[in-house]
Amino acid sequence: MHQLSEIQQTANYWQSEHAAGRFPDYEVMLQAAYERFLKPGDVVIDVGVHVGRHLQYFQEIVGSSGRVIGFEPVPAFIVQSLKLCQPQTEIRQLALSDQPGTSEFLFMVEAPGESGFKERVTPAERGATPIKVTISTLDEQAKGLSRLDYIKIDTEGHEISVIKGGRTTIESLRPVISVEWGQPTYELYGHSKPDIYNIARSMNYHMGDLFGNVAADLDEWMRVSDWSYWDFFMIPEEKISNWAQLLKSTQCKVGS
């Protein structure tokens, strides 16, 4: 029998947990992962701050010698997240995309974490309330940065547009990037499963999971994407070895 790769074993394990009705807190798991590789003095960009759930940990990790820049278009979220800010942190009231401008953005009153440019297609009532937001690009906002260690992107399916608008910055500064990638959101923007893999490879990045495992090729990515979890990392090829070693220490039981 063909031996499954580590990334497939891990995805299968969490799929079986889901089938049994056990759903871990993936925000906690994401935090456990970036806590392995972030360090004092690092520069972090948080795209989709929401109320600052991860922002507060970023600034604690990077310390006074580091820097955290957050982007959040929803005024109510800005008010809450600003209460958490330390001197090394700033939040810019902007949405990021591949082109600057203004646009309608949907604030989901009944499901705030799903706020975005488009609404998921489900029977659930989200209380979508349109607001007008200013849009910029990561390349424009990152001008002047001489280093960038990590970007967290959580934009409810708009991740590829954010990446396209920051391609020059990403290719120059080579940060590790985390993305949420799930069919209910990415298909709203006309994307399909391989799109995030393909844009990663075009920049000499690889797709990995929360536990230090890396998809060896597109076929492997197609097997794990949308199978269990939606949180993944884009890792520069030159950082793969060190990144994998750091994250392998994250405890994760996998099936055989």
C-alpha angles and dihedrals in degrees: 000000000000111000112235117233120249093256091052093046090051094048090048092051094054092044089056090049090053091048088054091053096255113130119179123211100260092191088062090047092050089051091050088054100049091043085066096060108024117090141174113297095028123134117229132186117201112199107193102022095179104177095338102267092150098022092072092055094045092058093046091053099044092042128193092317092058135064136228123195118187131192122203128154100191111093094209091055091047091057092052098042094047088065088066098049122121123195094272092056133080132177121207118203096229141110116226125223141140094280132034122239140088130293146165113272125191117231106199104215093187095040107027094175090063095056112133147119091292136031124238115246104244136119091248117110110237100174093234109205117186118227129175114243137186115239128207135164130251090237091057094044095046095054109131096026113129093187137024119180106177140012121193111199119189107158105140098254098331094099098111092053089052090050093048090051090052101039096117091051093046095049091047103043099028102213124179107251130203121202139178108230119180133144097239089064109026093051089059086070096046095259129138134207099273097047097089091045092051096049089047093053091046087063094043092257129133131216117240139169131240093272105056098269119133130205106242095205144346093279091057091046090053089055096053104033111097091001099108120329133028101209116100141157130231106211128191109243092237091057098046098100097049093040093051093049092051095048096042087074088065106105113245127154113215133186121255 
